[in-house]
C-alpha cells in the first residue's frame, strides 16, 4: 500500500512529539530510538526512514522551535528599537521557544552548537547556525551597520553559546538571571562592534 504524503507528515510529527515527551520524562541519555519507535507505535526501521539518529530528531525539534522564534521575532520587533534591543529580542524570543527543550538542551550544546565543532554544510546544526548568524547580520544592516566580519561573527557566536550554556543551568525564577546576562552581553557586544569598527577604519591605509 502506498503511503501518502499526509501519512508521512503525520508519522513524522508523531515521532517528534513522542521524542519530546520521552526526553522530558527520561532524559537524553536514557531515551533510545527503540523507546521512541515503540512509544510512537512504529517499527524501528520506519523510524530510521525519517531520522537516522536520536540526535537528528533532537536537532529537528530545535530547528522547529527556532523557526517559530524567527517568525515571532519579526512580528514583535518595533521600528525605532535600538540595535541592542533588537539583538536582545531576537535571542530572548529564541530562548522562550526553546524552553520546552531546556531539560535536555545541554546535549545540543555539546554537539551541534559547540563553537569547536567542525563545520559540515550538510548538517542541520550548521544550517541552524548559518540561519541564526544570517539574521544577526540582517539586524546589523537594518541598523545601518556593515555586514559583520568573520571575527565579529565568531565573537557573537561565542557570546551566544555562553548564554545558552548559562540558560541551561540557570536556576533563577523563569531564568531571569539569563535575561539579565543577555542584556549586558548585547550591550557589551554592540560597544565592542563600535570600537572594533573604529579601529579598523583607523588602521585602513589611504
N, C-alpha and C positions, 0 to 999 in steps of 0.2 A: 504494500500500500504506500502510495506516495505521500510524504509528509509535506503539508502545506507550509507556506511562509508564516502564516498566522500561528500554526502549531509550534514552529521553531522559535518564534519570538516569545510565545507563552512558556515554553520549556526553558529558554534562556533566562527569562525573568524569574521563573521559579527557582532556578539554580542560584541566582544572585540573592534572592530573598532568603532562601534556605541557608546559604552560606553565612549571610549576615547574622541570622538568628543563632546559628551554631557557634560562630566566633564570639558572639556576645556571651553566650552561656558557658562555652567550654574553653574559650581562648584559642589563640592562633596555633600554638604548638600541639595541642591535644586534638584539634579537629583534623580529620583526614578526608581525602577525596572519597573514600569508601563511605564515611559518615554522610557526606554531602549527597552522594548519589542515593543512598538508602533513604535519607530523610526527604529527598525530592521525589522519590518514587520512580527513579530511572536506573538503568544499568550503568555500571562504571564506564563501560565502553561508550555509552551515549554521552556521558558527562565529558569525556575526553574529545568528543566531536565538537564540543562547544568551547572548552577551555583545556589547555594542555596540562596545567598545574593548578594547585591551590593558590599559589602566588598570583597567577594570572587572573583568577577570579577576584582576588582582593584588589588588584590594580584596577580592574574594571569597576568595582564598587567605588574606588577613589575617583576614577575618571568621571563616573556618572555624577558624583557629588560635586566635583569641581566644574562640570558643565553647567549644573544648576546654579552654582555660585557665580559663574561668569554672567549668566542671564540676569541674576538678581542684582549683581553689581551695576550693570548697565541701566537697570530700572531705578536703582536707588541713588546713583550719583547725581549731583546737582551742579548746575552751571554756577560758576563763581567760587567753587571749592578750591582750596589751595592744593598744591602738589602733595603735601604731607597728608592732607585729609583724604585725597583720592587713593593714595597708596594704603593708608590705614583702612579705608572702606573696602578696598579690593581684598586685602588679606583677611580682615575680620569677617567678611562675608564668606570667604572660603572656610574659615575655621568653624563657623556656625553650621555650614552644610556638612562638614566633616565630623561634627560632634557625635553622630551615631556610630562612627568607626573609631572613636578615640581609644577605646579599651584595647584595641589591637593594632593601633596605628604605628606603634613603635617598630613593628616588623617591616613596615613600608619604609621607614626612615633608614633602617639598617641595610636595606637592599635597593629598592627602586629610587629613592630620593637622596641617597648618600652623595655628597659632593665629590667623594673619592672614587666613585664607580666609573668604569669605562663607558663611554657613550656608545649606544647601539641604536642607530636610526630606525631599526625595525622593532624596537622595544616600546611598549605602551608607556612605560615610565618616562622614556626620553621624549615621547610625543607630549606628555603632560608637562614636562619641564619646559620644552620649547614653546608650548602654547602659553604657559604662565609667563615666561620671560617676554614673549611677544606682546602680551597685554601690558606688562610693565613698560615696555618700550613705547607702546601706543599712548600710555598715560603721560609719559615724559614728553613726547612730541606734542600731545594735546596741550601741555602747559608751556609750550614754546621752547622746550629743550631739544638738543640734538639727540639723534639716536645714540643709545648708550654704547660705550666701548666694551671690549671684552673684559677688561679689568673691572669696570663698573658693574657689569652683569655678574661677574664672579663674586664681587663684594656683596651684591644684593642677595645672591643665592645662598651665600654663607650666613647672612643675617636671617633669611627666611628659614633655612634649615634649622638654625639655632632656635628660632621662635617656635617652630613645630616641635622640636625636642623638649623645650620648656613646657609647652602646652600639654604634651602627652603626660607629663608628670605633675602638672600644676594641681595642687590640692585646694586652692582657694575657691570660694563660692563662685560658681559659674566661670571659673578660670579668669577671674578679674585681674590677677597678677600678670597673666599673659597679655591682656589687652593694655595694661599699663606699660609693660615692656615694649609692646608693639608701638605704642605712641612714641616712646622715647627713641626706639630704634629707627623709625621712619624719619623723625626729626634729625637724628644724627646722620642718617643716610643722605638726606637732602642737603644738609650742611656740607657733608663730605663731597657730594657732587659739585656743589658750588665752588668749593676750594680746589677740587681736582680740575674742574674746567678752567678756572683762573690760572692754575699752574701750567696747564697745557698750553693756554693761549700765550702766557708769558714766555714759555720756552720755545714757541714756534718761531723759526727763523723767517725773516722778511727778505 
